[in-house]
């Protein structure tokens, strides 16, 4: 059955591309296949386009134009899941940049870049809206917990009063000096006393749990990944690191309750980052596209700092900010976050974090330094010694 479902999705994708190429109506096809407009289709589109570019490079630009046309239509499609539709469109735009380079096809490149900017903005709006709904649900849940806790506190006080009254009565009654009728009453009072005492213990335990659980479930952390710093530059990028491992190590710290926001800053049109793009999608990390990256080396750092300060001021529930970078330029950002009462965690390669940045962070989590593999010469190429 899984293979059959995959085949159906592949057929659906080919039908969409063929309809776009032949200028057919695509909306009716989308309306009859809403369940297939999902993240799997986005991944399948990336894979299909990349394979076709490799197999038919001469037809690359024509394929790219069809994919851009289809992506534009799906981006504007209002039915189904808007977030999934947007991810499919973004997948198409990002993939065609393998062919539509600025040097070879400047007009097409400009169109795709403008479409990507709009798509990224729409994705940010959806993300912000979802976060607002989540905050509203959290507020409602907290209100319900507060109401329940207040009622339980009242019941606890009543139980304490009843226990005090019963204690007084039992103390006054001396079993050795009363008749059988009083003995029966004392036995009943003792049983009621034990029941109330047990209720008091249960109420106190539940009240404690109710007061603690909102803190445990609070989404209090935002993580920002400086991808250029992790790849150690752009000329020969190092991809020998795991974002999943970084995320897992952060979640183990006592400062991090739950992760609310994750953003990764890079020029995601670089085909060498393809493996990273797959991982960030799996981890729910938002890819922040930085344009003209090679010409403005500080563009990612500036955008990261702007986003951090905007969130620090607009999201009071965010108390922990994680900067995954060893760049000393972020030391000033960490100090500014402290002025807003925020906690800063630094995360970078061992031995490659700026000492000033490390000193101002409230906690530092090291990433194992990547091992540089030095190729060993083949025995067949070793020069022979002449006797």
C-alpha positions, -999 to +999 in steps of 0.1 A: +000+000+000+028+026+008+043+020-027+009+024-043+004+057-025+038+070-036+030+060-072-003+079-070+015+110-057+041+108-085+014+105-111-004+135-095+028+156-097+034+146-134-002+155-142+002+189-126+034+196-145+019+185-178-012+207-172+011+237-165+031+230-196+000+227-218-016+258-203-046+237-189-068+246-160-049+234-128-074+245-101-099+217-108-070+191-105-060+206-072-096+207-059-100+170-065-067+161-048-066+183-017-052+154+004-022+151-018-011+187-013+012+180+016+049+181+026+055+148+008+046+165-025+071+193-018+099+168-012+089+149-043+089+181-064+125+189-052+137+154-061+120+153-095+132+187-106+168+180-095+168+147-113+155+162-145+180+190-144+208+163-142+193+141-169+184+169-194+206+199-187+198+214-222+161+216-213+168+229-178+155+265-183+123+252-200+116+228-171+124+256-147+098+279-163+071+252-160+079+246-124+078+283-115+044+286-132+031+256-112+045+270-080+029+304-086-005+287-091-002+265-060+009+295-039-023+314-049-045+283-043-068+291-013-082+257-006-066+229+014-038+236+039-023+271+032+010+261+050+014+230+028+005+248-004+032+274+005+058+248+012+052+232-022+056+265-039+088+273-020+102+239-029+096+247-066+111+282-064+142+271-045+149+241-067+148+260-100+176+283-087+199+255-095+194+265-132+181+300-130+213+316-118+218+354-117+246+352-143+229+329-168+193+340-166+190+374-148+154+380-157+142+346-145+164+348-114+148+381-105+113+367-109+120+337-087+137+358-060+107+382-058+084+352-056+105+337-028+105+369-008+067+369-010+065+332-001+088+336+029+068+366+042+036+346+039+052+317+057+062+340+085+027+353+087+013+318+090+039+310+116+031+341+136-006+334+134-001+298+146+020+311+175-007+336+184-033+308+185-010+287+206-005+316+230-043+321+233-048+284+240-020+286+266-037+316+283-071+298+283-055+267+298-037+287+324-069+304+333-087+271+338-058+258+359-059+290+380-097+286+386-093+249+395-064+257+418-084+284+436-113+260+441-090+233+454-074+258+478-108+266+492-116+230+496-083+224+513-090+252+538-124+237+546-108+203+551-083+218+575-110+234+595-130+202+597-099+183+608-092+208+635-128+205+648-126+167+648-093+167+665-107+189+693-138+166+697-117+134+698-093+149+723-122+158+746-137+124+744-120+099+767-129+063+756-122+049+791-149+070+807-177+067+782-203+041+775-208+020+744-228+047+726-199+071+728-175+044+717-195+040+685-195+078+679-157+080+686-150+052+661-171+071+635-153+103+642-119+087+639-129+072+605-141+106+593-109+122+605-088+097+585-109+103+554-105+141+557-068+137+563-064+117+531-084+142+511-061+170+524-030+151+512-046+145+478-056+182+474-022+194+484-005+170+459-028+181+430-024+218+438+014+214+437+012+196+403-012+223+389+012+250+400+042+234+385+029+219+352+024+253+334+061+260+339+072+227+325+050+231+294+059+267+287+074+274+253+102+297+265+131+292+241+141+305+206+171+291+187+190+310+160+215+291+137+243+310+119+247+284+091+278+301+076+296+298+110+286+261+113+298+253+078+330+273+085+327+295+054+313+292+019+343+283-002+345+247+010+316+243+034+318+217+062+286+198+065+298+173+091+275+184+119+241+174+131+214+200+138+194+173+155+222+166+179+225+203+187+188+205+193+188+175+216+217+188+237+199+221+242+167+203+253+187+186+280+195+218+298+174+229+327+170+264+313+151+251+282+115+241+288+101+239+253+114+253+220+090+279+205+110+292+175+139+280+154+155+300+126+184+291+103+201+319+083+219+311+050+218+315+012+196+285+008+198+287-030+233+272-027+228+236-039+255+224-015+232+231+015+206+207+001+212+181+028+208+207+055+175+219+040+161+184+044+172+182+080+158+216+090+124+206+075+124+175+096+132+195+127+107+223+121+134+249+117+125+279+096+149+286+067+156+324+065+169+332+030+197+358+029+201+374-006+233+387-020+251+367+006+285+366-011+285+403-016+274+412+020+291+388+044+274+403+074+239+401+060+230+370+079+244+383+112+225+416+108+192+398+100+197+374+129+203+403+153+172+422+141+150+392+144+163+384+179+156+419+192+122+420+176+112+388+194+128+399+227+105+429+227+073+414+212+073+379+229+075+382+267+071+344+270+104+339+253+130+339+281+159+319+267+177+329+234+201+304+219+228+317+195+244+288+175+275+307+164+310+314+176+311+349+160+322+375+184+299+401+168+270+385+188+286+395+222+269+429+220+236+412+211+239+389+242+246+419+264+215+437+250+193+406+257+205+407+293+192+443+295+158+429+286+161+402+313+167+374+289+189+343+293+215+337+266+229+303+257+259+301+233+265+271+212+296+267+189+325+245+180+349+237+208+379+261+207+363+282+180+340+305+199+350+341+206+361+344+242+341+376+248+309+360+235+315+329+257+321+351+287+288+370+284+267+339+277+248+325+307+257+290+295+279+276+268+272+243+250+301+231+229+297+213+195+324+187+188+349+202+163+346+185+129+374+160+121+393+170+090+401+139+070+435+140+052+435+116+023+462+090+024+482+084-008+474+052-027+501+025-025+500+023-063+512+059-065+540+056-041+573+061-059+596+030-061+631+033-047+658+025-072+683+000-061 
